[in-house]
Structure formats: C-alpha cells, structure tokens
Amino acid sequence: MSMLIYELDTVLGLEPKADGLSGTVTTPCVNMENVDDLAALVALGAGGTGTTVITVEACSASDGSSPTAIPFKCKVATSGDSFAAVEEVAAAGKTTAAGTNDQYVVGVRAGQLPIGKPWVRIKCVESVDSPINAAIILLAKPKHQTDPLPSILV
C-alpha cells in the first residue's frame, strides 16, 4: 500500500512565526536532480492587510547562487480546503491577497528548470508592510524511494 508518508520528503522552509514574511525571505534550496516534483505550502495566518510576492528561483548551487525567477503553478485556498483552480504563474510571481488563514500551494517540476540550475528555492518579498503570521513547508517526491528518504537539500 502506498502512503504519502513514505513518498514525500518534507523540509521546514520557514518556521511558523509572526511577521514571518517581513522584507525578503527565501527557503533553503532543494536539489531537483534527486526530485521529480516539488510543492511548497505557504501558509498565512493572522495579518489581514499584509501581502507578499511569491516567486520560485532556480539556482546554480545549494547556496542560492545565480538565482533566476521561473514560472510555476499555484493554487490558492482562502477558506479551509476550498482551492481555486491551479493557475500558471509567470516568473514575476504571485502576489498574495490581504486576508487571514490563506494557503498558497506552489508547484515545480524538475524538467522545467533552466540548464545548469538544478537547485530551487521559494522567495517571498513583502509588498504591503503589515505583519503576517506565516510558515513555508517544502514537500518533494524524491526520484529514488527508500526508507528513510534521501535528503532533498544535498
């Protein structure tokens, strides 16, 4: 029997905290050479007037060298698990709506990365300066399924 707990590696990209998206925030880089798909859950809590721009950057190394913004897929829920349809987002990014308890799920496939840039990170740049409680969870499906799963950060 297949269960997601055996198939997905998770990384805390941004620990839950008040004003978590202040200024510019980036997650650790994920090595997409070992991953088929990456999803990032950007969870927003209290902070009804703040907004941020979510982008995905392809990088040449684990330290975030030579970042290039790339297009990605995104779905949004502003109430519980009622998600809007998945949308294609340009490299310029997705601006969050002001509100509370919203979820943005960002998706990237390994095959869409530019040549020489196998590392990916999520970047959030505050566009309306008002504190937002936030967390980012990275979920990846490694190409090679083992127990335990290999790290997606190496």
BARO-350721 format. One record per atom (N, C-alpha, C): atom name; z, x, y. Coordinates in nm, 2 decimals. Each point is the difference from the previous one (the first is absolute). Example, Ala and Ser with C-alpha at 12.3 -4.5 7.8 and 13.67 -1.06 7.14 Angstrom:
<node at="N" pz="0.78" px="1.32" py="-0.57"/>
<node at="CA" pz="0.00" px="-0.09" py="0.12"/>
<node at="C" pz="0.00" px="0.09" py="0.12"/>
<node at="N" pz="-0.07" px="-0.04" py="0.11"/>
<node at="CA" pz="0.00" px="0.09" py="0.11"/>
<node at="C" pz="0.08" px="-0.08" py="0.11"/>
//
This chain:
<node at="N" pz="0.00" px="0.08" py="-0.12"/>
<node at="CA" pz="0.00" px="-0.08" py="0.12"/>
<node at="C" pz="0.00" px="0.09" py="0.12"/>
<node at="N" pz="-0.09" px="-0.03" py="0.10"/>
<node at="CA" pz="-0.01" px="0.07" py="0.12"/>
<node at="C" pz="0.10" px="-0.05" py="0.10"/>
<node at="N" pz="0.07" px="0.08" py="0.07"/>
<node at="CA" pz="0.09" px="-0.04" py="0.11"/>
<node at="C" pz="-0.02" px="0.10" py="0.12"/>
<node at="N" pz="0.00" px="-0.06" py="0.12"/>
<node at="CA" pz="-0.02" px="0.09" py="0.12"/>
<node at="C" pz="0.10" px="0.11" py="0.01"/>
<node at="N" pz="0.12" px="-0.02" py="-0.05"/>
<node at="CA" pz="0.10" px="0.11" py="0.01"/>
<node at="C" pz="-0.05" px="0.13" py="-0.07"/>
<node at="N" pz="-0.09" px="-0.02" py="-0.11"/>
<node at="CA" pz="-0.05" px="0.12" py="-0.07"/>
<node at="C" pz="-0.13" px="0.05" py="0.07"/>
<node at="N" pz="-0.06" px="-0.08" py="0.08"/>
<node at="CA" pz="-0.13" px="0.03" py="0.05"/>
<node at="C" pz="0.00" px="0.05" py="0.15"/>
<node at="N" pz="0.10" px="-0.03" py="0.07"/>
<node at="CA" pz="0.00" px="0.03" py="0.15"/>
<node at="C" pz="0.11" px="0.10" py="0.03"/>
<node at="N" pz="-0.04" px="0.11" py="0.07"/>
<node at="CA" pz="0.10" px="0.09" py="0.06"/>
<node at="C" pz="0.03" px="-0.05" py="0.14"/>
<node at="N" pz="0.12" px="0.01" py="0.04"/>
<node at="CA" pz="0.04" px="-0.04" py="0.13"/>
<node at="C" pz="0.07" px="0.11" py="0.08"/>
<node at="N" pz="-0.03" px="0.00" py="0.13"/>
<node at="CA" pz="0.06" px="0.10" py="0.09"/>
<node at="C" pz="0.05" px="-0.08" py="0.12"/>
<node at="N" pz="0.12" px="0.03" py="0.05"/>
<node at="CA" pz="0.05" px="-0.05" py="0.12"/>
<node at="C" pz="-0.07" px="0.07" py="0.12"/>
<node at="N" pz="-0.10" px="-0.06" py="0.05"/>
<node at="CA" pz="-0.07" px="0.06" py="0.11"/>
<node at="C" pz="0.07" px="0.01" py="0.13"/>
<node at="N" pz="0.08" px="-0.11" py="0.03"/>
<node at="CA" pz="0.09" px="0.00" py="0.11"/>
<node at="C" pz="0.12" px="-0.08" py="-0.04"/>
<node at="N" pz="0.12" px="0.06" py="0.01"/>
<node at="CA" pz="0.12" px="-0.07" py="-0.04"/>
<node at="C" pz="0.02" px="-0.12" py="0.10"/>
<node at="N" pz="0.06" px="-0.11" py="-0.06"/>
<node at="CA" pz="0.03" px="-0.11" py="0.09"/>
<node at="C" pz="0.09" px="0.04" py="0.11"/>
<node at="N" pz="-0.04" px="-0.04" py="0.12"/>
<node at="CA" pz="0.09" px="0.03" py="0.12"/>
<node at="C" pz="-0.04" px="-0.08" py="0.12"/>
<node at="N" pz="0.09" px="-0.01" py="0.09"/>
<node at="CA" pz="-0.02" px="-0.07" py="0.13"/>
<node at="C" pz="-0.09" px="0.09" py="0.08"/>
<node at="N" pz="-0.09" px="-0.06" py="0.07"/>
<node at="CA" pz="-0.10" px="0.08" py="0.09"/>
<node at="C" pz="-0.07" px="0.10" py="-0.09"/>
<node at="N" pz="-0.04" px="-0.03" py="-0.12"/>
<node at="CA" pz="-0.06" px="0.09" py="-0.09"/>
<node at="C" pz="-0.14" px="0.04" py="0.04"/>
<node at="N" pz="-0.07" px="-0.07" py="0.08"/>
<node at="CA" pz="-0.13" px="0.03" py="0.04"/>
<node at="C" pz="-0.01" px="0.05" py="0.14"/>
<node at="N" pz="0.11" px="0.06" py="0.06"/>
<node at="CA" pz="0.00" px="0.05" py="0.13"/>
<node at="C" pz="-0.09" px="0.12" py="0.02"/>
<node at="N" pz="-0.08" px="0.00" py="0.10"/>
<node at="CA" pz="-0.09" px="0.11" py="0.03"/>
<node at="C" pz="-0.11" px="0.00" py="-0.11"/>
<node at="N" pz="-0.01" px="0.12" py="-0.07"/>
<node at="CA" pz="-0.10" px="0.02" py="-0.10"/>
<node at="C" pz="0.07" px="0.04" py="-0.13"/>
<node at="N" pz="-0.03" px="-0.07" py="-0.11"/>
<node at="CA" pz="0.06" px="0.02" py="-0.13"/>
<node at="C" pz="-0.11" px="0.02" py="-0.10"/>
<node at="N" pz="0.02" px="0.10" py="-0.09"/>
<node at="CA" pz="-0.09" px="0.02" py="-0.11"/>
<node at="C" pz="0.08" px="0.01" py="-0.13"/>
<node at="N" pz="-0.06" px="-0.05" py="-0.11"/>
<node at="CA" pz="0.06" px="0.01" py="-0.13"/>
<node at="C" pz="-0.03" px="0.14" py="-0.06"/>
<node at="N" pz="0.06" px="0.04" py="-0.11"/>
<node at="CA" pz="-0.04" px="0.12" py="-0.07"/>
<node at="C" pz="-0.14" px="-0.03" py="-0.05"/>
<node at="N" pz="-0.07" px="0.11" py="-0.02"/>
<node at="CA" pz="-0.14" px="0.00" py="-0.05"/>
<node at="C" pz="0.00" px="-0.02" py="-0.15"/>
<node at="N" pz="-0.09" px="-0.09" py="-0.05"/>
<node at="CA" pz="-0.02" px="-0.03" py="-0.14"/>
<node at="C" pz="-0.13" px="0.08" py="-0.05"/>
<node at="N" pz="0.02" px="0.07" py="-0.11"/>
<node at="CA" pz="-0.12" px="0.07" py="-0.06"/>
<node at="C" pz="-0.08" px="-0.10" py="-0.07"/>
<node at="N" pz="-0.12" px="-0.04" py="0.05"/>
<node at="CA" pz="-0.08" px="-0.10" py="-0.06"/>
<node at="C" pz="-0.09" px="0.06" py="-0.11"/>
<node at="N" pz="0.01" px="0.13" py="-0.02"/>
<node at="CA" pz="-0.07" px="0.06" py="-0.11"/>
<node at="C" pz="0.06" px="-0.05" py="-0.14"/>
<node at="N" pz="0.12" px="-0.03" py="0.01"/>
<node at="CA" pz="0.07" px="-0.05" py="-0.12"/>
<node at="C" pz="0.03" px="-0.15" py="0.00"/>
<node at="N" pz="-0.06" px="-0.07" py="0.09"/>
<node at="CA" pz="0.02" px="-0.14" py="0.02"/>
<node at="C" pz="-0.13" px="-0.08" py="0.01"/>
<node at="N" pz="0.00" px="-0.12" py="-0.06"/>
<node at="CA" pz="-0.12" px="-0.09" py="0.01"/>
<node at="C" pz="0.01" px="-0.08" py="0.13"/>
<node at="N" pz="0.11" px="-0.06" py="0.02"/>
<node at="CA" pz="0.02" px="-0.09" py="0.11"/>
<node at="C" pz="0.14" px="0.02" py="0.06"/>
<node at="N" pz="0.00" px="-0.02" py="0.14"/>
<node at="CA" pz="0.13" px="0.01" py="0.07"/>
<node at="C" pz="0.02" px="-0.13" py="0.08"/>
<node at="N" pz="0.12" px="-0.05" py="-0.01"/>
<node at="CA" pz="0.03" px="-0.12" py="0.09"/>
<node at="C" pz="0.13" px="0.04" py="0.07"/>
<node at="N" pz="0.00" px="-0.03" py="0.13"/>
<node at="CA" pz="0.12" px="0.02" py="0.08"/>
<node at="C" pz="0.05" px="-0.13" py="0.05"/>
<node at="N" pz="0.13" px="-0.03" py="-0.02"/>
<node at="CA" pz="0.06" px="-0.12" py="0.05"/>
<node at="C" pz="0.07" px="0.04" py="0.13"/>
<node at="N" pz="-0.05" px="-0.06" py="0.11"/>
<node at="CA" pz="0.07" px="0.02" py="0.13"/>
<node at="C" pz="0.08" px="-0.13" py="0.02"/>
<node at="N" pz="0.13" px="0.01" py="-0.01"/>
<node at="CA" pz="0.09" px="-0.12" py="0.01"/>
<node at="C" pz="0.07" px="0.01" py="0.13"/>
<node at="N" pz="-0.02" px="-0.11" py="0.08"/>
<node at="CA" pz="0.06" px="-0.01" py="0.13"/>
<node at="C" pz="0.11" px="-0.11" py="0.00"/>
<node at="N" pz="0.11" px="0.04" py="0.06"/>
<node at="CA" pz="0.11" px="-0.10" py="0.01"/>
<node at="C" pz="0.02" px="-0.04" py="0.14"/>
<node at="N" pz="0.13" px="-0.01" py="0.04"/>
<node at="CA" pz="0.03" px="-0.04" py="0.14"/>
<node at="C" pz="-0.06" px="0.08" py="0.10"/>
<node at="N" pz="-0.04" px="-0.06" py="0.11"/>
<node at="CA" pz="-0.07" px="0.07" py="0.11"/>
<node at="C" pz="-0.12" px="-0.08" py="0.04"/>
<node at="N" pz="0.02" px="-0.11" py="0.05"/>
<node at="CA" pz="-0.11" px="-0.10" py="0.02"/>
<node at="C" pz="-0.10" px="0.03" py="0.11"/>
<node at="N" pz="0.01" px="0.11" py="0.08"/>
<node at="CA" pz="-0.10" px="0.02" py="0.10"/>
<node at="C" pz="-0.07" px="0.14" py="-0.01"/>
<node at="N" pz="0.05" px="0.08" py="-0.09"/>
<node at="CA" pz="-0.06" px="0.13" py="-0.02"/>
<node at="C" pz="-0.13" px="-0.01" py="-0.08"/>
<node at="N" pz="-0.09" px="0.09" py="0.02"/>
<node at="CA" pz="-0.12" px="0.01" py="-0.08"/>
<node at="C" pz="-0.04" px="0.15" py="-0.03"/>
<node at="N" pz="-0.08" px="0.02" py="-0.10"/>
<node at="CA" pz="-0.04" px="0.14" py="-0.03"/>
<node at="C" pz="-0.14" px="-0.01" py="-0.06"/>
<node at="N" pz="-0.07" px="0.11" py="0.01"/>
<node at="CA" pz="-0.14" px="0.01" py="-0.06"/>
<node at="C" pz="0.02" px="0.08" py="-0.13"/>
<node at="N" pz="-0.05" px="-0.06" py="-0.11"/>
<node at="CA" pz="0.01" px="0.06" py="-0.13"/>
<node at="C" pz="-0.14" px="0.07" py="-0.02"/>
<node at="N" pz="0.00" px="0.12" py="-0.04"/>
<node at="CA" pz="-0.12" px="0.07" py="-0.04"/>
<node at="C" pz="0.02" px="0.07" py="-0.13"/>
<node at="N" pz="-0.11" px="0.04" py="-0.07"/>
<node at="CA" pz="0.00" px="0.08" py="-0.12"/>
<node at="C" pz="-0.07" px="0.13" py="0.04"/>
<node at="N" pz="0.06" px="0.11" py="-0.03"/>
<node at="CA" pz="-0.06" px="0.13" py="0.03"/>
<node at="C" pz="-0.02" px="0.08" py="-0.13"/>
<node at="N" pz="-0.12" px="0.05" py="-0.02"/>
<node at="CA" pz="-0.04" px="0.09" py="-0.10"/>
<node at="C" pz="0.03" px="0.14" py="0.05"/>
<node at="N" pz="0.06" px="0.09" py="-0.08"/>
<node at="CA" pz="0.04" px="0.13" py="0.05"/>
<node at="C" pz="-0.05" px="0.11" py="-0.10"/>
<node at="N" pz="-0.01" px="0.12" py="0.04"/>
<node at="CA" pz="-0.04" px="0.11" py="-0.08"/>
<node at="C" pz="0.11" px="0.06" py="-0.09"/>
<node at="N" pz="0.12" px="-0.02" py="0.04"/>
<node at="CA" pz="0.11" px="0.06" py="-0.08"/>
<node at="C" pz="0.13" px="-0.09" py="0.01"/>
<node at="N" pz="0.10" px="0.03" py="-0.08"/>
<node at="CA" pz="0.12" px="-0.08" py="-0.01"/>
<node at="C" pz="0.08" px="0.00" py="0.13"/>
<node at="N" pz="-0.02" px="0.09" py="0.09"/>
<node at="CA" pz="0.07" px="0.01" py="0.12"/>
<node at="C" pz="-0.06" px="-0.09" py="0.11"/>
<node at="N" pz="-0.11" px="-0.07" py="-0.03"/>
<node at="CA" pz="-0.07" px="-0.09" py="0.10"/>
<node at="C" pz="-0.10" px="0.07" py="0.08"/>
<node at="N" pz="-0.05" px="0.12" py="-0.04"/>
<node at="CA" pz="-0.10" px="0.08" py="0.07"/>
<node at="C" pz="-0.13" px="-0.08" py="0.02"/>
<node at="N" pz="-0.06" px="0.02" py="0.11"/>
<node at="CA" pz="-0.13" px="-0.06" py="0.03"/>
<node at="C" pz="-0.01" px="-0.14" py="-0.03"/>
<node at="N" pz="0.09" px="-0.09" py="0.06"/>
<node at="CA" pz="-0.01" px="-0.14" py="-0.03"/>
<node at="C" pz="-0.12" px="-0.07" py="0.06"/>
<node at="N" pz="-0.06" px="-0.09" py="-0.08"/>
<node at="CA" pz="-0.11" px="-0.08" py="0.04"/>
<node at="C" pz="0.03" px="-0.14" py="-0.03"/>
<node at="N" pz="-0.01" px="-0.09" py="0.10"/>
<node at="CA" pz="0.03" px="-0.14" py="-0.03"/>
<node at="C" pz="-0.12" px="-0.06" py="-0.08"/>
<node at="N" pz="0.03" px="-0.08" py="-0.10"/>
<node at="CA" pz="-0.10" px="-0.06" py="-0.08"/>
<node at="C" pz="0.02" px="-0.15" py="-0.01"/>
<node at="N" pz="-0.11" px="-0.08" py="-0.03"/>
<node at="CA" pz="0.01" px="-0.14" py="-0.02"/>
<node at="C" pz="0.09" px="-0.03" py="-0.12"/>
<node at="N" pz="0.06" px="-0.12" py="-0.01"/>
<node at="CA" pz="0.08" px="-0.04" py="-0.11"/>
<node at="C" pz="0.00" px="-0.15" py="-0.01"/>
<node at="N" pz="0.07" px="-0.05" py="-0.11"/>
<node at="CA" pz="0.01" px="-0.14" py="-0.02"/>
<node at="C" pz="0.14" px="-0.04" py="0.04"/>
<node at="N" pz="0.02" px="-0.12" py="0.04"/>
<node at="CA" pz="0.14" px="-0.05" py="0.04"/>
<node at="C" pz="0.01" px="-0.15" py="-0.02"/>
<node at="N" pz="0.12" px="-0.04" py="-0.05"/>
<node at="CA" pz="0.03" px="-0.14" py="0.00"/>
<node at="C" pz="0.14" px="-0.02" py="0.07"/>
<node at="N" pz="0.02" px="-0.11" py="0.06"/>
<node at="CA" pz="0.11" px="-0.02" py="0.08"/>
<node at="C" pz="0.07" px="-0.13" py="-0.04"/>
<node at="N" pz="0.14" px="0.00" py="0.00"/>
<node at="CA" pz="0.08" px="-0.12" py="-0.02"/>
<node at="C" pz="0.09" px="-0.01" py="0.11"/>
<node at="N" pz="0.00" px="-0.11" py="0.07"/>
<node at="CA" pz="0.10" px="-0.02" py="0.11"/>
<node at="C" pz="0.11" px="-0.10" py="-0.04"/>
<node at="N" pz="-0.01" px="-0.04" py="-0.12"/>
<node at="CA" pz="0.10" px="-0.09" py="-0.05"/>
<node at="C" pz="0.01" px="0.01" py="-0.16"/>
<node at="N" pz="0.11" px="0.05" py="-0.05"/>
<node at="CA" pz="0.02" px="0.01" py="-0.14"/>
<node at="C" pz="-0.12" px="0.08" py="-0.07"/>
<node at="N" pz="-0.06" px="-0.07" py="-0.10"/>
<node at="CA" pz="-0.11" px="0.06" py="-0.07"/>
<node at="C" pz="-0.13" px="-0.07" py="0.03"/>
<node at="N" pz="-0.01" px="-0.06" py="0.11"/>
<node at="CA" pz="-0.12" px="-0.07" py="0.04"/>
<node at="C" pz="-0.09" px="0.10" py="0.08"/>
<node at="N" pz="-0.09" px="0.07" py="-0.08"/>
<node at="CA" pz="-0.08" px="0.11" py="0.05"/>
<node at="C" pz="-0.14" px="-0.06" py="0.05"/>
<node at="N" pz="-0.05" px="0.05" py="0.11"/>
<node at="CA" pz="-0.13" px="-0.03" py="0.04"/>
<node at="C" pz="-0.10" px="0.08" py="-0.09"/>
<node at="N" pz="-0.13" px="-0.03" py="0.00"/>
<node at="CA" pz="-0.10" px="0.06" py="-0.08"/>
<node at="C" pz="0.00" px="0.15" py="0.03"/>
<node at="N" pz="-0.03" px="0.08" py="-0.09"/>
<node at="CA" pz="-0.02" px="0.15" py="0.02"/>
<node at="C" pz="-0.11" px="0.02" py="0.10"/>
<node at="N" pz="0.03" px="0.09" py="0.10"/>
<node at="CA" pz="-0.11" px="0.03" py="0.10"/>
<node at="C" pz="-0.03" px="0.15" py="0.00"/>
<node at="N" pz="-0.12" px="0.03" py="0.04"/>
<node at="CA" pz="-0.05" px="0.13" py="0.02"/>
<node at="C" pz="0.05" px="0.05" py="0.14"/>
<node at="N" pz="0.07" px="0.11" py="0.00"/>
<node at="CA" pz="0.05" px="0.05" py="0.13"/>
<node at="C" pz="-0.08" px="0.13" py="0.04"/>
<node at="N" pz="-0.05" px="0.00" py="0.12"/>
<node at="CA" pz="-0.07" px="0.13" py="0.05"/>
<node at="C" pz="0.10" px="0.11" py="0.01"/>
<node at="N" pz="-0.05" px="0.12" py="0.01"/>
<node at="CA" pz="0.08" px="0.12" py="0.01"/>
<node at="C" pz="0.10" px="0.00" py="0.12"/>
<node at="N" pz="-0.04" px="-0.08" py="0.10"/>
<node at="CA" pz="0.09" px="-0.01" py="0.12"/>
<node at="C" pz="0.13" px="-0.07" py="-0.03"/>
<node at="N" pz="0.01" px="-0.07" py="-0.11"/>
<node at="CA" pz="0.13" px="-0.05" py="-0.05"/>
<node at="C" pz="0.02" px="-0.15" py="0.02"/>
<node at="N" pz="0.12" px="-0.05" py="-0.04"/>
<node at="CA" pz="0.04" px="-0.14" py="0.00"/>
<node at="C" pz="0.12" px="-0.01" py="0.09"/>
<node at="N" pz="0.00" px="-0.08" py="0.11"/>
<node at="CA" pz="0.11" px="-0.02" py="0.08"/>
<node at="C" pz="0.09" px="-0.11" py="-0.05"/>
<node at="N" pz="0.13" px="0.02" py="-0.02"/>
<node at="CA" pz="0.08" px="-0.10" py="-0.05"/>
<node at="C" pz="0.03" px="-0.10" py="0.10"/>
<node at="N" pz="0.03" px="-0.12" py="-0.04"/>
<node at="CA" pz="0.03" px="-0.11" py="0.09"/>
<node at="C" pz="0.15" px="0.00" py="0.03"/>
<node at="N" pz="0.04" px="-0.04" py="0.12"/>
<node at="CA" pz="0.14" px="-0.01" py="0.04"/>
<node at="C" pz="0.06" px="-0.11" py="-0.09"/>
<node at="N" pz="0.11" px="0.02" py="-0.06"/>
<node at="CA" pz="0.06" px="-0.09" py="-0.09"/>
<node at="C" pz="0.11" px="0.06" py="-0.08"/>
<node at="N" pz="0.05" px="-0.07" py="-0.09"/>
<node at="CA" pz="0.10" px="0.05" py="-0.09"/>
<node at="C" pz="-0.03" px="-0.03" py="-0.15"/>
<node at="N" pz="0.05" px="0.09" py="-0.08"/>
<node at="CA" pz="-0.02" px="-0.02" py="-0.15"/>
<node at="C" pz="-0.14" px="-0.01" py="-0.04"/>
<node at="N" pz="-0.09" px="0.09" py="0.05"/>
<node at="CA" pz="-0.14" px="0.00" py="-0.03"/>
<node at="C" pz="-0.02" px="0.11" py="-0.11"/>
<node at="N" pz="-0.10" px="-0.01" py="-0.08"/>
<node at="CA" pz="-0.04" px="0.10" py="-0.10"/>
<node at="C" pz="-0.15" px="0.03" py="0.02"/>
<node at="N" pz="-0.02" px="0.13" py="0.01"/>
<node at="CA" pz="-0.14" px="0.05" py="0.00"/>
<node at="C" pz="-0.02" px="0.09" py="-0.12"/>
<node at="N" pz="-0.10" px="-0.04" py="-0.09"/>
<node at="CA" pz="-0.03" px="0.08" py="-0.11"/>
<node at="C" pz="-0.13" px="0.07" py="0.02"/>
<node at="N" pz="0.00" px="0.13" py="0.00"/>
<node at="CA" pz="-0.11" px="0.08" py="0.03"/>
<node at="C" pz="-0.05" px="0.06" py="-0.13"/>
<node at="N" pz="-0.13" px="0.00" py="-0.02"/>
<node at="CA" pz="-0.06" px="0.05" py="-0.13"/>
<node at="C" pz="-0.11" px="0.10" py="0.03"/>
<node at="N" pz="0.01" px="0.11" py="-0.09"/>
<node at="CA" pz="-0.10" px="0.11" py="0.01"/>
<node at="C" pz="-0.04" px="0.04" py="-0.14"/>
<node at="N" pz="-0.13" px="0.02" py="-0.03"/>
<node at="CA" pz="-0.05" px="0.05" py="-0.12"/>
<node at="C" pz="-0.04" px="0.15" py="0.01"/>
<node at="N" pz="0.03" px="0.07" py="-0.11"/>
<node at="CA" pz="-0.03" px="0.15" py="0.01"/>
<node at="C" pz="-0.14" px="0.03" py="0.03"/>
<node at="N" pz="-0.09" px="-0.09" py="-0.05"/>
<node at="CA" pz="-0.15" px="0.03" py="0.01"/>
<node at="C" pz="-0.05" px="-0.02" py="0.14"/>
<node at="N" pz="0.08" px="-0.05" py="0.10"/>
<node at="CA" pz="-0.05" px="-0.02" py="0.13"/>
<node at="C" pz="0.04" px="0.11" py="0.10"/>
<node at="N" pz="0.06" px="0.10" py="-0.05"/>
<node at="CA" pz="0.05" px="0.11" py="0.09"/>
<node at="C" pz="-0.11" px="0.10" py="0.03"/>
<node at="N" pz="0.00" px="0.06" py="0.12"/>
<node at="CA" pz="-0.10" px="0.10" py="0.04"/>
<node at="C" pz="0.02" px="0.12" py="-0.09"/>
<node at="N" pz="-0.11" px="0.07" py="-0.03"/>
<node at="CA" pz="0.00" px="0.12" py="-0.08"/>
<node at="C" pz="0.09" px="0.10" py="0.07"/>
<node at="N" pz="0.09" px="0.07" py="-0.08"/>
<node at="CA" pz="0.09" px="0.10" py="0.04"/>
<node at="C" pz="0.13" px="-0.05" py="0.06"/>
<node at="N" pz="0.02" px="-0.14" py="-0.01"/>
<node at="CA" pz="0.12" px="-0.06" py="0.06"/>
<node at="C" pz="0.06" px="-0.09" py="-0.11"/>
<node at="N" pz="0.06" px="0.06" py="-0.10"/>
<node at="CA" pz="0.06" px="-0.08" py="-0.11"/>
<node at="C" pz="0.14" px="-0.05" py="0.02"/>
<node at="N" pz="0.06" px="0.03" py="0.12"/>
<node at="CA" pz="0.13" px="-0.05" py="0.03"/>
<node at="C" pz="0.00" px="-0.12" py="0.09"/>
<node at="N" pz="0.09" px="-0.09" py="-0.02"/>
<node at="CA" pz="0.00" px="-0.12" py="0.09"/>
<node at="C" pz="0.14" px="-0.03" py="0.05"/>
<node at="N" pz="0.01" px="-0.04" py="0.12"/>
<node at="CA" pz="0.13" px="-0.05" py="0.06"/>
<node at="C" pz="-0.02" px="-0.12" py="0.08"/>
<node at="N" pz="0.10" px="-0.07" py="0.02"/>
<node at="CA" pz="0.00" px="-0.12" py="0.09"/>
<node at="C" pz="0.06" px="0.04" py="0.13"/>
<node at="N" pz="-0.06" px="-0.03" py="0.11"/>
<node at="CA" pz="0.05" px="0.03" py="0.14"/>
<node at="C" pz="0.02" px="-0.13" py="0.08"/>
<node at="N" pz="0.11" px="-0.01" py="0.06"/>
<node at="CA" pz="0.03" px="-0.11" py="0.09"/>
<node at="C" pz="0.03" px="0.05" py="0.14"/>
<node at="N" pz="-0.07" px="-0.05" py="0.10"/>
<node at="CA" pz="0.02" px="0.03" py="0.14"/>
<node at="C" pz="0.04" px="-0.12" py="0.07"/>
<node at="N" pz="0.12" px="0.01" py="0.06"/>
<node at="CA" pz="0.06" px="-0.11" py="0.08"/>
<node at="C" pz="-0.09" px="-0.04" py="0.11"/>
<node at="N" pz="-0.04" px="-0.13" py="0.01"/>
<node at="CA" pz="-0.09" px="-0.04" py="0.11"/>
<node at="C" pz="0.08" px="-0.09" py="0.10"/>
<node at="N" pz="0.10" px="-0.07" py="-0.04"/>
<node at="CA" pz="0.09" px="-0.07" py="0.09"/>
<node at="C" pz="0.14" px="0.05" py="-0.03"/>
<node at="N" pz="0.06" px="0.07" py="0.10"/>
<node at="CA" pz="0.13" px="0.06" py="-0.02"/>
<node at="C" pz="0.11" px="-0.10" py="0.00"/>
<node at="N" pz="0.04" px="-0.04" py="-0.12"/>
<node at="CA" pz="0.11" px="-0.09" py="-0.03"/>
<node at="C" pz="0.04" px="0.02" py="-0.14"/>
<node at="N" pz="0.13" px="0.03" py="-0.02"/>
<node at="CA" pz="0.05" px="0.04" py="-0.14"/>
<node at="C" pz="-0.04" px="-0.10" py="-0.11"/>
<node at="N" pz="-0.05" px="0.05" py="-0.11"/>
<node at="CA" pz="-0.04" px="-0.08" py="-0.12"/>
<node at="C" pz="0.07" px="0.07" py="-0.12"/>
<node at="N" pz="0.08" px="-0.08" py="-0.07"/>
<node at="CA" pz="0.05" px="0.05" py="-0.13"/>
<node at="C" pz="-0.12" px="0.01" py="-0.09"/>
<node at="N" pz="-0.01" px="0.12" py="-0.07"/>
<node at="CA" pz="-0.12" px="0.02" py="-0.08"/>
<node at="C" pz="0.03" px="0.09" py="-0.12"/>
<node at="N" pz="-0.08" px="-0.01" py="-0.10"/>
<node at="CA" pz="0.00" px="0.09" py="-0.11"/>
<node at="C" pz="-0.15" px="0.01" py="-0.05"/>
<node at="N" pz="-0.03" px="0.11" py="-0.06"/>
<node at="CA" pz="-0.13" px="0.01" py="-0.07"/>
<node at="C" pz="0.02" px="0.05" py="-0.14"/>
<node at="N" pz="-0.06" px="-0.07" py="-0.09"/>
<node at="CA" pz="0.01" px="0.04" py="-0.14"/>
<node at="C" pz="-0.14" px="0.03" py="-0.05"/>
<node at="N" pz="-0.02" px="0.12" py="-0.06"/>
<node at="CA" pz="-0.13" px="0.04" py="-0.05"/>
<node at="C" pz="0.00" px="-0.03" py="-0.15"/>
<node at="N" pz="-0.11" px="-0.07" py="-0.05"/>
<node at="CA" pz="-0.01" px="-0.03" py="-0.14"/>
<node at="C" pz="-0.14" px="0.05" py="-0.05"/>
<node at="N" pz="0.00" px="0.08" py="-0.10"/>
<node at="CA" pz="-0.12" px="0.06" py="-0.05"/>
<node at="C" pz="-0.02" px="-0.01" py="-0.15"/>
<node at="N" pz="-0.12" px="-0.01" py="-0.04"/>
<node at="CA" pz="-0.03" px="-0.01" py="-0.14"/>
<node at="C" pz="-0.06" px="0.13" py="-0.04"/>
<node at="N" pz="0.08" px="0.09" py="-0.07"/>
<node at="CA" pz="-0.05" px="0.13" py="-0.04"/>
<node at="C" pz="-0.11" px="-0.01" py="-0.10"/>
<node at="N" pz="-0.09" px="0.09" py="0.00"/>
<node at="CA" pz="-0.11" px="0.00" py="-0.10"/>
<node at="C" pz="0.05" px="0.02" py="-0.14"/>
<node at="N" pz="0.10" px="0.08" py="-0.01"/>
<node at="CA" pz="0.06" px="0.03" py="-0.14"/>
<node at="C" pz="0.13" px="-0.07" py="-0.01"/>
<node at="N" pz="0.01" px="-0.09" py="-0.09"/>
<node at="CA" pz="0.12" px="-0.08" py="-0.03"/>
<node at="C" pz="0.09" px="0.08" py="-0.10"/>
<node at="N" pz="0.12" px="0.04" py="0.05"/>
<node at="CA" pz="0.10" px="0.06" py="-0.08"/>
<node at="C" pz="0.13" px="-0.06" py="0.03"/>
<node at="N" pz="0.10" px="0.03" py="-0.08"/>
<node at="CA" pz="0.14" px="-0.05" py="0.04"/>
<node at="C" pz="0.09" px="0.12" py="-0.01"/>
<node at="N" pz="0.06" px="0.05" py="0.11"/>
<node at="CA" pz="-0.02" px="-0.05" py="0.13"/>
<node at="C" pz="-0.14" px="0.03" py="0.06"/>
<node at="N" pz="-0.03" px="-0.08" py="0.11"/>
<node at="CA" pz="-0.13" px="0.02" py="0.07"/>
<node at="C" pz="0.00" px="0.14" py="0.07"/>
<node at="N" pz="-0.12" px="0.06" py="0.02"/>
<node at="CA" pz="0.00" px="0.12" py="0.08"/>
<node at="C" pz="0.02" px="-0.03" py="0.15"/>
<node at="N" pz="0.05" px="0.09" py="0.07"/>
<node at="CA" pz="0.02" px="-0.02" py="0.15"/>
<node at="C" pz="-0.14" px="-0.02" py="0.07"/>
<node at="N" pz="0.00" px="-0.09" py="0.09"/>
<node at="CA" pz="-0.12" px="-0.02" py="0.08"/>
<node at="C" pz="-0.01" px="0.09" py="0.12"/>
<node at="N" pz="0.11" px="0.08" py="0.02"/>
<node at="CA" pz="0.01" px="0.08" py="0.12"/>
<node at="C" pz="-0.04" px="0.15" py="-0.02"/>
<node at="N" pz="-0.04" px="0.03" py="-0.12"/>
<node at="CA" pz="-0.03" px="0.14" py="-0.03"/>
<node at="C" pz="-0.15" px="0.01" py="-0.05"/>
//
